[in-house]
Amino acid sequence: MLSGPFGNAGASDLILVQTIQCSLLVYEQAALIHTLQLGFTLPGFIFYVPSHDFLLAQNLLCLHCFRYDTFITQNQSKQSSNWSINLGESCHQALLGQFIADSG
């Protein structure tokens, strides 16, 4: 479960819940506003990157990235990630970092 201003929601944060069946449920206040089946076989961690409005989800050995705006508008039966990468092993933690260009 995570919460945040997904899709620049404005004054209120939205809540995203991942079920054991790998569905993502998006709640605003107490109302369910969107449900999406990811098509994964096992649930993994989910992570939100607010600066780019990305949702990251792990499935087995791969990391998948979904932009919230495309995630919310896609057909439930045809969910695809914006990009994915094969990690080669299970990921147990994701950290947000920033690269700074060297001025030298």
N, C-alpha and C positions, 0 to 999 in steps of 0.2 A: 504494500500500500504506500502511496505517496500523495503529497498534496502540493499545489503550487498554482501560479497564475497561467496555466496552460493556454496557449493561443491568445495571450494577453487578455485574460478574462476580466480584467478591470479590478474593481474593488474587492471582489470575493475570490478566494482560492477554490479550485476544483479538487476533488479527491479521485484518485485513480486506484482501483483495486484489481489485482490479478487473482483469478480463481484457480483452483486446482486443475480445471479443465483447460487452462491457458486462454481464458477469455479475459478481456480488459473491460471493466465497468467504470464509466465516468459519472461522478455524482456532482451536482451543484446544490449546495445546501442539503436538503434531504431527498431531492429528486434525482432519479436515474435519468441521465440525458443521452447516454450513448453506450452501446455494447458492441464489442468487436471480438471475433474469434481470430486468434493469431495463426492457428494452424500448426502450432508447435506440439510436440509430443509430451514434453515435460516442462513445467513452469520453472523459470530461473529468476535471477534478480531483474528488477527494473530500476532505471536511473533517469532522472530528469536533468537536462542541461538548459537552464533558463536563458542563457545568452543567445542561444540559437534555436530555442523552442524545440529541442529534440527529446525524444524518448528512446532510451537504449534498453534493449532486452536481450537476454542470453538464452540461446537454445542449444543444448548439448555443448558443442565446442565452438559455436559461432556467436558473434555479436552482431545484432541487427539494429539499425537506426531508423526511426520513424519521425518525420516532422509532424508535429501535432496537427497542423492545418490539413495536410494530406491524409493523415491517419483518420481524422474525424469525417472526411468527405468520401472515403473509399467505400466501395461495396463490401459488405461483410464477408462474402464468399471469395473475394479476390484481393485480400490484403497482401500487399508486398512492401518490403522495406525500401527506403530510399537508398541505402547502401548496407552492405554486410561484409564482415571479414572473418575468416577462419582463424581462430586463436590457436588451435592445435592442442589446447588443454582447457580444463574448466577455469572459469574466472570467478574469483571469490570476492573481489572488491573492484570498484571503479572510482577513480579520483579525478576531479576536474582540475586541469592545469592551464597555464597560459604561456605561450612562447613569446619571448621578447627579442626583437631583432638586435644584433650586435652592431653598435655604432662605430666600432673600431675597425 
